[in-house]
Amino acid sequence: MRDKQVQDLKEYKYGFSTDIDTIKAPKGLSEDVIKFISNIKKEPKWLLEWRLKAYNRLKVLKEPNWQKPKYPKIDYQDLYYYSAPKSFKEKPKNLDELDPKLLETYKKLGIPLQEQKRLNGIAVDAVFDSVSVATTFKDTLTKQGIIFCSISEAIQKHPELVKKYLGSVIPITDHYFATLNSAVFTDGSFVYVPPGVKCPMELSTYFRINASDTGQFERTLIIADKGSYVSYLEGCTAPMRDENQLHAANVELVALDDAEIKYSTVQNWYPGDKDGKGGIYNFVTKRGLCQGKNSKISWTQVETGSAITWKYPSCILKGDNSIGEFYSIAITNNHQKADTGTKMIHIGKNTKSKIISKGISAGYSDMTYRGLVDISKNAKNSNNYTQCDSLLMGNKCGAHTVPYIKNKNSDSNIAHEATTSKISEDQLHYCQQRGLNTEDAVGLIVNGFCKEVLQQLPMEFAVEAQKLVGISLEGSVG
Amino acid sequence: MEKQLRTDFKKIVDSSNFSEKEIITKEKYLNKFIQNGFPGKKNEDWKFLDLNQVIKSNIKNLDYFNENLPNEVDPKIYVDGLEHNKIVFINGRIEKIDFKYEESDKFEIKDQFDSKNLLNDVNSLVDLNSALTNKYYKFQVKKHYTLKKPVIIYSLTTSKISSKNINIRLDFDLESNSSLKIIDYSIDKSENNFVNIVYNFNLEKDAILKNYKLDKEENNNIKYSYNNINLDTNSVAENFVLSLGSSFIKNEINCNLNGKYSSAFVNGIFNLDNNKNHEIRTSINHLNENTKSYQLIKSVLGENTKSAYQGKIFVKSNAQKTDGYQLSKAILLSDNAEFNAKPELEIYADDVKCSHGSASGSLNQDSIFYLMSRGLNYKEAKELLINGFLLDVVEKITDNEIKNLIKNIMGLKE
């Protein structure tokens, strides 16, 4: 009986795909495809030019290859860069106009799209393949002047904000995948919180890759104006497919004076089967800019999915007294690979950053923490504290720590600690003695190991994340 | 550069008596170097110290050929107060080998070239060394023999040379249950040369190596030193690096813990001022069960200085019960000082205890206040704190005589 339960849990429960008619851009990457995307989204001319500029730069750029997990060469001409449910040609005005099949999909995923089924009032923006399908709780947010919509909508309705901030943190002159995203991004979320407003609810986006051979390239832009606060959640799933799919999103955060942004991710893309076949390549660029004085950006991530995770959510601490935080749990099992960490770039005076990273690897997987702490000459009185711990299960997997520490300032302090260990026999024995079976005991110990990070997550996510941590490691011990 | 290298290589070949086979092997390494050149920023291992750039901006027309004229050894250079065996290099040429304290049948010096001893696929500088060294020496300590006195390797440069590349290569074999202490002692009267030193150590079962490197004299040379140490069962290698004098120096230590219960220690001190740029890079490879490594590196950085520590602990999947530890600390005394660290762990076994720590910052103001409130002036308080900070590393040295020698050199008080 229990075996069956374990079996059920072990399988990736979001692995279904939905049969919906889609419109796709012609296969491959070219100027025409970019024009097609821009045209179908009725974008202004400056944006098309911006995209083409990125595309031209992409042509001379080389894909980076310094990362630990190597992957077979991606054929960028064999991908669809735009895929949208057919019924979306004209964007639905409200939820009733949505394709029932789509609603069904989100129901399966447990996403509260319909307001009556809402979960403690979280405003949700859902992205299906490449298009944002629905945003809930609009009225409540609009009352406070908060803009929460898809980025396509923002381009139409708030072009001045988009134009001002798009590419201000991740410019088109960035690395390969970020530039690729700038050229072909299709949709994503946009948030603007006006001065002095504390966003009354958690904002959330749910990403879903459905069609095969599609890459997903969303672009998220969050701006917290002076003295505002916003907490944002992101979740993602994809169907089980044998081929690898590329996900190269860009996320830009801008915090002005005294503003605070909290960004949480529970990443559960399809990790491939137990032999390492299929799965998502998650090559995401996330970067936050603490532009104003006393601003704060905090990243929290729980990374359990994807065949390869390769991302470094970063903070540029430009404003004086600004704070950057990074809390991460990364779990790899079977043949999954992860190379993740953060960058804390201290530019302003009295800036502080804190990094807590917990890596767990099991099966045949490979996990790398790679991080940079750079305190520049002018960042007087800055502080950093880094702690990265790794837990290994079995001797077929690997856990690596590659921190880069640069201190160019005599008034600043950097402290870094890292440990690598395994679950001790004593701890296991103690739990088992009290009646827990091995799996539960491991789950309990691992949850304790991750506690510092799990505490940072908003309530609803914490529960989901805790379950995920357990599921991801099923069958890895014993 | 290629043309210069090839003509200088020919000069070296003409002035030495290499066998046909040797020349072919050496040429192979030369080609490899020409292909890769001096390592620069693009190379991950040289991220913090771009040697290519440093050589370009400091040495005009680097000359790879040394005429190797014999030099008189001035006995005044010898270290006082410590009886020792001597190997003396002057401008890259071996001038004196003196092992008068040892039993001659317990110790052997070979000078035949053997291509098996060359190191492959390390980096382009080791290739350059393999290509251009004209003399090869191997020191072999016989079974169960402990050298009575330490060996000091003097490496001198005189004011006669400038813009030269000097390559030095030595091998040490420690047979089972033998023991050797060496001190690398450099004295530089020259400027703007590139010195490239490669040592290779093979430690058999139960052997003990104590390897101290002292770079203390102020000079404008650029130096690179690579030590490869292979350790068999139950052997121990203790390394200490004192990085003070040269304007650029990078010390690399690579330990392969091949045998069970073998252990490696690396301790290092940077105490820099005046535009110096130093680096220590270690890689400790735990390749068997129950191996142990410990590393402690401390920096004190003055005006316009830069130090970097790149330390890597690698644990192979069968190297269970590994114990690995590394700690790097730095005190920045000036706003123009820079400390870079990359403490790296690469682990494939689960039953291990590995950790690293790194901390950098200014002198603790509370400690200074405490000392000043007890009557010390600011300068004294600062000196006392730095003294204690560095003494911690020197105290790790297990040989008392050498420990005292190093304390005297650094002017550390107990």
Chai-1 contact restraints between the chains, C-beta under 6 A:
chainA,res_idxA,chainB,res_idxB,connection_type,confidence,min_distance_angstrom,max_distance_angstrom,comment,restraint_id
A,L392,B,D350,contact,1.0,0.0,6.0,A-B,restraint_1
A,G394,B,D350,contact,1.0,0.0,6.0,A-B,restraint_2
A,N395,B,S317,contact,1.0,0.0,6.0,A-B,restraint_3
A,N395,B,A349,contact,1.0,0.0,6.0,A-B,restraint_4
A,N395,B,D350,contact,1.0,0.0,6.0,A-B,restraint_5
A,G398,B,Y348,contact,1.0,0.0,6.0,A-B,restraint_6
A,A399,B,I347,contact,1.0,0.0,6.0,A-B,restraint_7
A,H400,B,L345,contact,1.0,0.0,6.0,A-B,restraint_8
A,H400,B,E346,contact,1.0,0.0,6.0,A-B,restraint_9
A,T401,B,L345,contact,1.0,0.0,6.0,A-B,restraint_10
A,V402,B,E344,contact,1.0,0.0,6.0,A-B,restraint_11
A,Y404,B,K342,contact,1.0,0.0,6.0,A-B,restraint_12
A,I405,B,A341,contact,1.0,0.0,6.0,A-B,restraint_13
A,I405,B,S358,contact,1.0,0.0,6.0,A-B,restraint_14
A,K406,B,N340,contact,1.0,0.0,6.0,A-B,restraint_15
A,N407,B,F339,contact,1.0,0.0,6.0,A-B,restraint_16
A,N407,B,S360,contact,1.0,0.0,6.0,A-B,restraint_17
A,K408,B,E338,contact,1.0,0.0,6.0,A-B,restraint_18
A,S410,B,L332,contact,1.0,0.0,6.0,A-B,restraint_19
A,S410,B,S334,contact,1.0,0.0,6.0,A-B,restraint_20
A,S410,B,D335,contact,1.0,0.0,6.0,A-B,restraint_21
A,S410,B,S362,contact,1.0,0.0,6.0,A-B,restraint_22
A,D411,B,S362,contact,1.0,0.0,6.0,A-B,restraint_23
A,N413,B,G361,contact,1.0,0.0,6.0,A-B,restraint_24
A,I414,B,S360,contact,1.0,0.0,6.0,A-B,restraint_25
A,A415,B,A359,contact,1.0,0.0,6.0,A-B,restraint_26
A,H416,B,S358,contact,1.0,0.0,6.0,A-B,restraint_27
A,E417,B,G357,contact,1.0,0.0,6.0,A-B,restraint_28
A,A418,B,H356,contact,1.0,0.0,6.0,A-B,restraint_29
A,T419,B,S355,contact,1.0,0.0,6.0,A-B,restraint_30
A,T420,B,L345,contact,1.0,0.0,6.0,A-B,restraint_31
A,T420,B,I347,contact,1.0,0.0,6.0,A-B,restraint_32
A,T420,B,C354,contact,1.0,0.0,6.0,A-B,restraint_33
A,K422,B,D350,contact,1.0,0.0,6.0,A-B,restraint_34
A,K422,B,D351,contact,1.0,0.0,6.0,A-B,restraint_35
